[in-house]
């Protein structure tokens, strides 16, 4: 009886070890292909297929402190020109211009209208979310008591034309035409 238990335990451990490890190739495929649950939600129209949604467009977020705005003009192949405004009250804000490059759900953002500020945001086809701990150089885009850390925006209109209508406070057009 004991040899059977030992053999069964060994088989179970081997199976756990095999299912717990994935090759780099299978990890890359799983990032590109939606899971079964995601696929069903996409087919039902519950969530967008992020692979088919462009970053080009206007994003906003309303709060009691004001309206945050983000815009992107361009495409996945050539990259994007971006602009943003995050409002923290009548006299507090973050505002800047830069560029972005999309790698699936990761958006590499470089703000360069002040000090160079680079970070990776996430985009799920509906919302764009900045990480909660940005480089110190990102503070150059903000007035005192304002930060870009953890800011998020929601897609409100797709396409370059909509993005070009996005206005800032000190920067008239956050996504200019040229």
N, C-alpha and C positions, 0 to 999 in steps of 0.2 A: 504494500500500500504506500509506503513512504517513497519508493522510487517513482511511482506514478505522480505523486504530489510534486516531487522535485522536478520531474520532466515537464509537468504542466506549468509549474512556476517558471522554468527556463523558457518555455515556449511563449508564455505571456510577456515575460521581460523582453524577449527578442522582438515580439510584435510591437510592444510599446516603443522600443528603440527605433524600429523602422518607421513607424507612423510619426514619431516625434522629430525626425530629421528630414529636411528637404534639400535637394540639390539647388545650387544657384540658379540653374536653368528653370526648375519648377517654381521657384520663388518669383522669377521674372515673369513667367507666364501668369501666375496667380495675381500679380499686380496689374497686368494688362487686361485680363479676362475677369468679368464680374463673377461672383460666387452664384450658386444656384438661387439663393434667396434674393440677391441683388438683381439677377436676370429676371426673375418673376416680377419683382417690383417695377423694373424698367418696362417690361412687356405690358404690365397693367397700367402704366402711366403714373404710378405713384411717385417715382423719382426719375430724374433725367439720366440719360446715359452720358456721363461726363466725357466720354470719348467723342461724342458728337456735338458737344456744346462748346462754342468758342468763348474765349475770355474777352473778346471784343465786345464792348458795351458799357453801360452805365450801371453802377452799383450804388446803393444808398442804405442808410440805417437811420431811423428817426429815434430821438430820445427827448426827454425833457430839457436837455442841455442844448439841443440843436440838431441839425441834419448833417451826418457824415456822408461824404461822397468819394467815390473812386471811379476812375474811367480808364479804359484801355482801348487803344486804336492799333490795329495791325492784324497779324495772324500767327499761327503756331510755327510756320516755317521761317518767316523773317523776323519774328519777335514783335514786341508791343512797345508803344510809347504810352506811359501811364501818368496819371496825376491823382492826387488825393487831398482830401480835406477831412480832418477829424476834429469835431467841435466839442469843447468842454465848457461852454458858457460864452457870454458875449465877448469876453476879452481873452479867452484861452482857446488855443487851437494848435493843430499840427497841419502843415500844408507843404506840399512839395511835388516835384516832377522827377521822372526817371524813366527807366526801361524795365521790361519784364520778359522772361523766357519761360515757356510752359514745358514741363516734363510730366505728362500725365496729370495727376492731381496736385503735383508740386509746382508752385510758381516761384521762380527765382526772381526776386525784386531787387533792383539797384536804384536807390534814390541818389541823384547826383546834382541837384540844383543848389545844394549847400554842401556840407561835408558828405563824403561817400558813405552810404548806409546800405549794406547788403544783407539780405535774409531770405529765407524760404517760407512762403505762405502756402496755405492749402486751399484748393478750390474743388468743391464737390458738384459743380454744375449749377448750384443755387447760391451758395454763400462762399465768400472769400474771407479767410481767417488768418490774421497775423499771429505769429508765435507770441507767447507771454514774456519772453526775455530777449529783447532786441539789443544789438550792439549800442554802446554809448554814443557813437556818432549819430545815431538816429535822433538824439535829443536836439540836434541843430535845426531840425524842422519844426520844433515845438516851442511855444511860449512857456514861461514858468508854470508849473503845476499841470502840464499837459504831456501826455506820452502816447506813442503809437503802439506800445506793447499790448497785445491781446485785442486789438481793434478788429472788428468784423463788419462786413458789408454784404448786402443781398442784391442779386441781379434784378434790376428793374426794367432794363431794356437792352436788347441785343443789337450789335452792329456799330460800325464806326460813326455813322451819322448821329445816332443817339449819344454816343460817347462824346462827340465834339460839342454837344450842347451842355455839357457838365461845367458848371461855374464854381469858382472858388471864392475866397474872400479877397486876398491880396493878388492872387493870380486869376485874372479874368477868365480865361479858358483853360481848364485843367488838361484837356486833350485837344490842342490846336491841330489844324489841318496840315501843317507842314512841318 
